[in-house]
Amino acid sequence: MTETNNLNSTLQNVSRRELRDLVRTQLQMLLEAGDLPGAKAILVPVQHADIAEAIEGLPEAMHALAFRLLSKDEAIEVYEYLDYSVQERLIEELKSQDVREIVDKMSPDDRARLFDELPAKIVNRLLEQLSPGERAATAQLLGYEADTAGRIMTPELISLKENFTVAVALERIRTLANASEMIYYLYVTDGARQLTGMLSLRDLVTAQPDEIIGEIMTRDVVFVHTDTDQEEVARLIQRYDFLAVPVVDREQRLVGIVTVDDVIDILQQETTEDIYALGGVQTDGDNYFQTNLLEVARKRVVWLLVLLITNTITGTIIKSQEDILAKVVTLTAFIPLLTGTGGNVGAQSSTVVIRGMNTDEIRSLGTLQVIGREAIAGALLGVMLGTIATVWAFFLQGRIEVAIAVGTSLVAISILASISGSALPFLFRFLRLDPALMSAPFITTAVDVLGVLIYFNLARIILKL
């Protein structure tokens, strides 16, 4: 017990990251030693999110053992923070009664996201075990399309009527607060449940008890529909600094709210997908580092095969230029420099354009204006890099004609790469394809193939071959 007390004292004097690492290490050591009371004791002062991360860091065989150390209330809170793969594993390993209690107590939006990740057979079994109210709430969310406001919202909210007094409204909040995910924003509906206004909890508690809600509420309400894309919901909450945004159906009836914690998860998920896509890695939203290696290889091989074919085409083009290479062998030495630089320039252009698409920063600009801007940037970069490359090529080879061919080719390739990098995301978005996933390999293809053709043709002209 003394060692546990010392550890608990240590936990109070470390950073959050150090705390998580320390808890995971000590938890694993205690579980391996069979000291379950000690393992349970070190989790007492730890936040639920940190406990979840500590459990995720344990070997798979210890996940269920560590989770069973938690009290029922703690288990419900910690479960919602766990990665979906760990949640699924626990469902398979825990007793049916334990699973039913945990899943039934989850918030409807978190439960819906969990069910999205589970096999249909397990989802059907869990739905049958839910209480009637929770089953209906979950079925409602699952009825909306994936990645929409309806799918990520929670129906747990407090609604008021315009004819309520402030005193009546406060009493209603006291009664329903524990069953609602958000009480800082209060939404007002009419007899048909249509959204008519809103007010904040601050507005309510600073008003006089006999004031009428309809007199102090705001009628200009920002809301989204159930079919609004989740990324648009995230941008809306970010733009207005909301803690939540109401969701209405086609008849303008209030059906739920999307809270800022869900938006943070969405932003992280979408950003992760875009970063993976820019690297040519397919992802289905799974935790990449908890995916088995065969699945990892499958996710990464597709675009590597595309690049392999691209390199084959590039090699064929180089082989077709044997006559000029036989006369000026030194031209070969600069091919990697030109294609590599062009690829980097194209990647930069595609990155800023795709990011601008995601944040709506380029909405006010036309497609041609964005492409033209990047083309000019590519020309400026090409002139700067081409000048350096010309000097460097002359220093290495001592032939001014070769140096000029390298420099001018780099200018042309930089312009080509910038145009490709900025235009392809627009093209793929128009075709309803993912710009981030599709752009990277095609930019590489365009720069490699066309870049080599530009280089050899300019060299023929300059060297008069």
Secondary structure as UniProt FT lines:
FT   HELIX           2..11
FT   TURN            12..13
FT   HELIX           16..32
FT   TURN            33..34
FT   HELIX           36..42
FT   TURN            43..45
FT   HELIX           48..56
FT   HELIX           60..67
FT   TURN            68..69
FT   HELIX           72..79
FT   TURN            80..81
FT   HELIX           84..93
FT   HELIX           96..105
FT   HELIX           108..117
FT   HELIX           120..129
FT   HELIX           132..142
FT   TURN            146..147
FT   HELIX           149..152
FT   STRAND          159..160
FT   TURN            162..163
FT   HELIX           166..176
FT   HELIX           177..179
FT   STRAND          185..189
FT   TURN            191..192
FT   STRAND          194..200
FT   HELIX           201..205
FT   TURN            209..210
FT   HELIX           213..216
FT   STRAND          224..225
FT   TURN            226..227
FT   HELIX           230..240
FT   STRAND          244..248
FT   TURN            250..251
FT   STRAND          253..259
FT   HELIX           260..278
FT   TURN            279..280
FT   HELIX           288..290
FT   HELIX           293..320
FT   HELIX           322..327
FT   HELIX           329..334
FT   HELIX           335..359
FT   TURN            360..364
FT   HELIX           367..397
FT   HELIX           400..430
FT   TURN            431..432
FT   HELIX           435..463
//
